[in-house]
Structure formats: C-alpha cells, structure tokens
Amino acid sequence: MQQAALIRPTTTERVRKHRAALRLAGLKPVQLWLPDGRSESFRLKCEQEARLAASDALEVDTLAWIAEAADTEGWV
C-alpha cells in the first residue's frame, strides 16, 4: 500500500488564496511609489526643505507651539 503524496500548493496559489481572503474582508491592494530615501538627491531635497522651514517665521512659531503643547512625559 503506497502512501498518498502530500501535494503542497505553489507559492503562486498560496498568494492568490491569501489575496482573495483579503478582498473578501473588504480590503483592496494599493501600490505606492515613493522617493528612494537612500538617494543623494532625496537627502539634498530634505535639507533644502528643512532650511526653508527653519527660516519661515510661521513655521518657527508653529514648531514652538508644538514643542510647548506636546506631552512627552515618559518618552525615551
């Protein structure tokens, strides 16, 4: 008497089943394209934006208010 071989689903089948279950739960897949945070151009753009924000009077006031209003007790 031969033992029945266990048939394992392929990765593609498992992913398809998982995604179908997520859709049944009311979820929808979304693909996001974001800037590469490791790139030099991204770093330079962040520095530029930070300099602009630091020199803006309204931004300075807003950041001061946030720092004053923030409850950071117990933060590490």
N, C-alpha and C positions, 0 to 999 in steps of 0.2 A: 504494500500500500504506500503510495507516494504522498508526501505532504504537499498541500497546496502552497504554491509560492505566494508570498506576500507581494502584492502589487502596490507599490508606492506611487502616489501622484507625482507628476513632474512639478518642478518649480513654477512653471507657467500655469499649470492647473491650480496649484495652491494659491497663487497670487490672484487668479481670476475668481476663485471662490471667496477669498478674503475681500476683494473689492466689491463683489456682488453683495456680500453681507453688509458692508459699509453703506452701500447705496440703499439697501433695504432699511437701514437705520436712519435714512434721510440725509446722509452725507454726500457731498459732491467733491470729486477731485479737482484741485486747482494747482496750476503750475505757476511758480513765481520765478522771475528772472531778476536777480539783484546784482548790484555792483560787487565786484570782487574786492572785499575788504583788505586783501593782502597786496593789492596792486599799489604801485608808487603814485599813480595818478589819483587814486582814491584817497590816499593819505594826504596828498597835497591839497586836494579839494576840501577835505575835512579841516585842515589847518587854516585854509583861506576862510571858510565859513566861521570857524571859531574866532578868528581875528575880527571879522566883520561884526559878529555878535558881541564881542567884548568891547567894541568901540561904539556900540549903539546905546544911547542913554536909556531908552525904554527897556531894552534887554537887560541892562545892568540893574535897573530898578526892579524888574520882574524877578531876576535871579536873587536879588537881595530879599525880596518878599518871600520867595520860595524857601530860602535858607532860614528865614526867621520863623515861618509858619510850619516848617517840616518837623514832624515828631520822629526824631532819630534815636530816642532813648532805647537802649538795649541793643542797638545795631553793633555789629562787629566791624 
